[in-house]
Amino acid sequence: SIGSGVGLTTVAGSVDGLSSLTVINSGGVTFQDTVGQSGSFDFVVGTTTANETIAFQNNTTFNSITANSNDAYSLSFTGSSTVVDQFVGFTNSGGLVLGNGASDSLLFRNGLTYSGVGTVNMFGALRTNAGAVDLGGNITLGNGTSVIDTTNNNVAATGSNIQLGAVNGNASTLRLNAGDSS
């Protein structure tokens, strides 16, 4: 468990070999190196200080992500590869960052929703393996091409629903692939 109270915690080395990682009573946490690369584990977010960020800046692999609060913190996944095996329902109200470069790949195998009131910033390829994607609210795209693909690059032919709120972006392209139900 990581609980830093009001200060920012920085984890400079890799985090691996755990059964779970819990962030609670946090003033923000930055993971600068890989997380979960030799085997996925569960990530749990408890109470986190408003306007703080839990940031994964390198490749990340989780079995599941559980956000136990609607606090006004942000979650950020900006490594070149993010993989989450189970469905994720993000409820934090400070925002969500899904990639920060055109080559970033985020695979939420069983889908994801974001029901918070913050903005979703997205740049890269967000894929699921026939899991639904619901990013209600405001979405801001990075400059370039971003992809939301519920077929996991045609691995799951039928895909699933994609539901988006307002999409904004200057010099941005968004490609959507929800599969073929025929």
Helices and strands as residue ranges (DSSP letters): E 9-11, E 20-23, E 29-31, E 41-45, E 53-56, E 60-67, E 74-77, E 81-84, E 88-90, E 96-98, E 105-108, E 112-114, E 120-122, E 125-127, E 133-141, E 144-149, E 162-168, E 172-177
